[in-house]
Amino acid sequence: MSNKGFSDKVKGEANKTKGEVKEQTGKATNDPKLEQEGKNDKTKGNVQKGVGKLKNL
């Protein structure tokens, strides 16, 4: 197994986590802008994780 995509996977997971926190905070504070930022970060994280997986193929 190669570690070529490991960095992307870690960054992706970090962005997903950050996005989840932002999204939940936005919901709790009724801040739609923050909630959307969180969703965007989660999407970015999912893409980064996918890139990391592809690099390991």
N, C-alpha and C positions, 0 to 999 in steps of 0.2 A: 504494500500500500504506500502511496506517495503522499507527501505532506505539502504538495504544491498548493492545494486549495485550503489548507488549514487556516491561514490568516484571514481569508475571505469568510470562512465559516465562523470564526470567532467574532469578526467585525459584524457579520450578519446577526449573530445572536445578541450582541450588544445593542445593535440598533433596534432589534425586535423588543428587547427588554425596555429600552428607553422609550420606545413608542407606546408600549403598553402602559407604562407609568404616566406618560403625557396624556394618553387617551382617557385613562381612568380619572386623572386629576381634572381634565377638561369636563368630563361628565359630572364629577362631584361639585365643581364650582360653576357649572352651567356656562362654560366657556367653549363655544363651538369652534373657535379658531384653534385653541390648544388641542381640542379633541381631534380635529382634522390633521394637525401636525403629527399627533401620535399615530394616526392611521397611516400617514405617509411614511413615517419612520419604520413602522412595522412592515410595510410593503418593501421599502428599501432593504430592510434586513432579510426578508424572504428571498429577494433577488440575489443579494450577496451570498447567502447560504447556498443558493442554487448554483451560482458561479463556482463557488468552492467545490461543490460536489462534481461539477463537470470537469474541473481541472484535475481531479483525481482519476478520471477515466482513462 
